[in-house]
Amino acid sequence: MSASVRIAAAQYPVSEPAHWQAVDTQLESWVAEAARAGAQLLVFPEYAAMSLAALFPPAVRGDLQAQLQALQELHADYRSLHRRLAQQYHLYILAGSFPLRVGEVYRNRAELFAPSGTSGWQDKWTMTRFETEQWGISAGRQLKVFDTALGRIGINICYDVEFPLLARAQVEAGAELILAPSCTDTTAGYWRVRLGAQARALENQCVVVQAPLVGDAPWSPAIDINVGAAGIYAPPDRGLPDDGLIACGEWNRPQWLHAEIDPQRLLAVRENGQVFNHRDWSLQPGLTTMPVVEVEPLR
């Protein structure tokens, strides 16, 4: 990050849209609000795309496999909507992740859209029990870092941020910011993701952004209950919050959480902090081989 970056993390509410225009209107309203506040990067939650299943007849939206199949028909429109908004409002948007069919399997895919209209994607690496045992979502195996005008960005989708080697590999590939979109149905689940995100910020001396899905959707077997609060986390050290908490949202309330990140403060901590977590990572015994990271330009 060469200059300060204004980030907006969404505590985005599940909804029950009756038609596509309702989806378009809600999302544009949120993007416009964040843009007016000066945000340059918007982060939407894991599985925010699942509200689209409300557009289907009850027999489809009540069946997990039928949902997955039907959602594929909406993927192109979903991507086009986010691309248009990123271009129109001149900002980066991490779209809510989408269960996308890739070949013979489904992946939990989050796509980052640039103001130019270009985009790149990151699939979730580590599946939860629900995703594998009940939904049939498969793990991705491409780990990426996006080289943007705001700096290099990595994405850890929800459960992924609870595992240190993924974020570490991205940081070693130059990531200064890790985005952690999440979807959790219990308070314990929220805290697992939050504690993982704060640990990644600590050990890599970087900023991690958590953006949760919130609210209830009793009509949906996938996103029926969603709890959490957005958070923007830093390493606790000189010039940064003592608790590592740059900002935190109000529990379960639909809202944007805004923060301005000064990359010079992070650089100062890495170079002259009270501790050197980023530098001293290699001192750990028995480190395994790091995942390979692809660096993609996204400007």
C-alpha positions in Angstrom: 0.0 0.0 0.0 1.7 3.2 -1.2 -0.9 5.6 0.4 -3.7 5.4 3.0 -6.6 3.2 2.0 -10.2 3.7 3.1 -11.9 0.3 3.7 -15.5 -0.5 4.2 -16.5 -3.9 5.6 -20.2 -4.9 5.2 -22.3 -6.4 7.9 -24.6 -7.3 5.0 -28.1 -8.6 5.7 -29.6 -11.6 4.2 -32.8 -10.8 2.3 -35.7 -12.4 0.5 -35.8 -10.5 -2.9 -38.9 -11.1 -5.0 -37.2 -10.2 -8.3 -33.8 -9.3 -9.7 -34.4 -5.6 -9.6 -34.6 -5.8 -5.8 -31.2 -7.5 -5.7 -29.8 -4.7 -8.0 -31.4 -1.9 -6.0 -30.2 -3.2 -2.6 -26.6 -3.8 -3.7 -26.3 -0.4 -5.5 -27.7 1.4 -2.5 -25.0 -0.2 -0.3 -22.2 0.6 -2.7 -23.4 4.2 -3.2 -23.5 4.7 0.6 -19.9 3.4 1.0 -18.7 5.5 -2.0 -20.2 8.6 -0.5 -18.2 7.9 2.7 -15.0 7.8 0.6 -14.4 4.1 0.6 -11.9 2.7 -1.9 -12.4 -1.0 -1.1 -15.7 -2.7 -0.2 -15.7 -6.1 1.4 -18.9 -8.2 1.3 -19.5 -11.4 3.2 -19.1 -15.1 2.5 -22.2 -16.6 0.8 -24.0 -13.2 0.5 -25.0 -14.5 -2.9 -27.2 -17.1 -1.3 -30.0 -14.5 -0.9 -30.5 -15.0 -4.7 -32.1 -18.4 -4.0 -35.2 -16.5 -2.7 -35.9 -15.8 -6.4 -36.7 -19.5 -7.0 -39.9 -21.4 -6.3 -40.3 -22.9 -2.8 -39.5 -26.4 -4.0 -36.1 -25.2 -5.3 -35.1 -22.8 -2.6 -35.9 -25.4 0.1 -33.6 -28.0 -1.4 -29.8 -27.5 -1.1 -28.8 -29.3 -4.3 -31.6 -27.7 -6.3 -30.5 -24.3 -5.1 -26.9 -24.9 -6.3 -28.1 -26.0 -9.7 -30.5 -23.1 -10.2 -28.0 -20.5 -8.9 -25.7 -21.1 -11.8 -28.2 -19.4 -14.1 -27.7 -16.2 -12.1 -23.9 -16.2 -11.9 -23.3 -14.1 -15.1 -25.8 -11.4 -14.0 -24.3 -11.4 -10.4 -20.8 -10.8 -11.9 -22.1 -8.1 -14.3 -23.8 -6.3 -11.5 -20.6 -6.1 -9.3 -18.5 -5.2 -12.3 -20.8 -2.3 -13.3 -20.9 -1.0 -9.7 -17.1 -1.1 -9.4 -16.7 0.8 -12.6 -19.5 3.3 -11.9 -18.3 4.2 -8.4 -14.6 3.8 -9.2 -13.7 1.5 -6.4 -12.7 -2.1 -5.6 -15.5 -4.6 -4.6 -15.0 -8.0 -3.1 -18.4 -9.6 -4.0 -20.2 -11.9 -1.6 -18.9 -15.4 -2.3 -20.9 -17.6 -4.7 -21.2 -21.4 -4.8 -20.0 -21.8 -8.4 -19.9 -25.0 -10.5 -16.4 -25.5 -11.9 -16.3 -28.6 -14.1 -18.0 -31.4 -12.1 -17.7 -29.8 -8.6 -18.9 -26.6 -6.8 -16.4 -24.1 -5.3 -17.0 -21.4 -2.8 -15.7 -18.5 -4.9 -15.1 -14.8 -3.9 -14.4 -12.4 -6.8 -12.6 -9.1 -6.5 -13.6 -6.4 -9.1 -11.4 -3.5 -9.9 -12.6 0.0 -11.0 -11.4 -0.8 -14.5 -13.9 -3.7 -14.7 -11.2 -6.4 -14.5 -11.6 -9.1 -11.9 -9.9 -12.0 -10.1 -11.1 -14.8 -7.9 -10.2 -16.8 -4.9 -11.8 -20.1 -4.0 -12.1 -21.3 -0.4 -9.4 -23.8 0.5 -10.7 -25.3 3.7 -14.3 -26.6 3.8 -16.5 -26.7 6.9 -18.5 -29.8 7.8 -21.7 -28.2 6.5 -20.1 -27.5 3.1 -18.7 -31.0 2.6 -21.2 -33.2 4.4 -24.5 -31.5 3.6 -23.9 -29.2 0.6 -21.2 -30.9 -1.4 -18.9 -27.9 -1.9 -15.3 -28.8 -2.8 -12.0 -27.2 -1.8 -10.1 -25.0 -4.2 -6.4 -25.4 -4.7 -5.2 -22.1 -6.2 -4.0 -19.5 -3.7 -3.6 -15.9 -5.0 -2.5 -12.4 -4.2 -4.0 -9.5 -6.2 -1.6 -6.7 -7.2 -4.0 -3.7 -7.1 -3.7 0.1 -7.1 -4.3 -0.1 -3.3 -1.5 -2.6 -2.7 -1.3 -6.4 -2.7 -4.4 -8.1 -1.4 -5.0 -11.7 -0.3 -8.4 -13.3 0.5 -9.0 -16.0 3.2 -12.7 -17.0 3.1 -14.1 -17.6 6.6 -12.7 -20.9 7.8 -9.5 -20.4 5.8 -8.4 -17.5 8.1 -8.2 -20.0 11.0 -5.2 -21.7 9.3 -1.9 -19.7 9.4 0.0 -21.0 6.4 -2.5 -19.7 3.8 -2.3 -16.1 4.9 1.5 -16.5 5.5 2.1 -17.7 2.0 0.1 -14.7 0.7 2.1 -12.3 2.9 5.3 -13.7 1.7 4.1 -13.0 -1.9 3.6 -9.4 -0.9 0.1 -9.2 0.6 -0.3 -6.3 2.9 -4.0 -6.7 3.4 -6.0 -9.9 4.0 -9.8 -9.9 3.4 -11.8 -12.5 5.4 -15.4 -12.6 4.3 -17.4 -14.8 6.7 -20.7 -16.5 7.3 -21.3 -18.0 10.8 -24.5 -19.2 12.4 -23.3 -19.2 16.1 -21.5 -16.8 18.3 -18.7 -19.4 18.8 -18.3 -19.6 15.0 -18.0 -15.9 14.7 -15.3 -15.8 17.4 -13.4 -18.6 15.8 -13.1 -16.6 12.6 -12.4 -13.4 14.5 -9.7 -14.9 16.6 -8.1 -16.4 13.5 -8.2 -13.1 11.8 -6.6 -11.3 14.7 -3.9 -14.0 14.9 -3.1 -13.6 11.2 -2.8 -9.8 11.7 -0.5 -10.4 14.7 1.8 -12.9 13.2 2.1 -11.3 9.8 2.0 -7.7 11.1 -0.6 -6.8 8.5 -4.3 -5.7 8.4 -7.1 -8.3 8.3 -10.7 -7.3 7.4 -13.6 -9.5 8.5 -17.0 -8.9 6.9 -19.9 -11.1 8.2 -23.3 -12.0 6.8 -26.0 -11.1 9.4 -29.7 -11.7 9.9 -32.2 -14.6 9.6 -33.6 -16.3 6.5 -35.9 -19.1 7.7 -36.8 -19.9 4.1 -33.2 -21.0 3.4 -31.5 -24.3 4.6 -28.1 -22.7 3.8 -28.2 -19.2 5.4 -31.1 -19.5 7.9 -29.1 -18.0 10.8 -26.2 -15.5 10.5 -24.5 -13.7 13.3 -21.5 -11.4 13.7 -19.8 -8.0 13.6 -17.4 -6.7 11.1 -13.9 -6.0 12.3 -10.7 -4.4 11.0 -7.6 -5.8 12.8 -4.0 -4.8 13.1 -1.0 -6.1 15.1 -0.9 -4.6 18.6 2.2 -2.5 18.6 3.6 1.0 18.4 1.3 3.5 16.6 -1.5 0.9 16.4 -4.3 0.0 18.9 -3.1 -1.9 22.0 -5.8 -4.5 21.4 -5.3 -4.7 17.7 -8.8 -3.5 17.0 -8.9 -0.7 14.5 -12.7 -0.8 14.2 -15.6 -3.1 15.2 -19.2 -3.0 14.1 -22.3 -3.3 16.2 -23.4 -6.9 16.8 -25.8 -8.2 14.1 -26.8 -4.8 12.9 -26.7 -4.3 9.1 -24.1 -1.5 8.5 -20.9 -0.5 6.9 -17.8 -0.5 9.1 -15.3 2.1 7.9 -11.6 2.6 8.6 -8.6 4.3 7.1 -5.4 2.2 6.9 -2.0 3.9 7.0 0.5 1.5 5.5 3.4 3.5 6.9 2.4 2.5 10.4 2.5 -1.1 9.5 5.9 -0.7 7.8 7.2 1.0 10.9 6.1 -1.9 13.1 7.7 -4.4 10.8 11.0 -2.4 10.8 11.0 -1.1 14.4 8.2 -2.7 16.4 8.3 -3.9 20.0 8.5 -7.4 18.4 9.2 -8.7 14.9 6.5 -11.4 14.3 6.7 -11.0 10.5 10.5 -11.3 10.4 10.7 -14.0 13.1 8.3 -16.4 11.4 11.1 -18.4 9.9 12.6 -19.1 13.4 9.8 -21.6 14.1 11.0 -25.2 14.1 9.5 -27.8 11.7 7.9 -25.4 9.2 6.2 -27.3 6.3 6.4 -26.4 2.7 4.4 -23.2 2.0 1.6 -23.2 -0.5 2.4 -21.7 -4.0 0.8 -18.3 -4.5 -0.1 -16.8 -7.9 0.3 -13.0 -8.2 -2.4 -11.5 -10.5 -2.5 -7.9 -11.7 -5.9 -6.3 -10.9 -5.9 -2.6 -11.8 
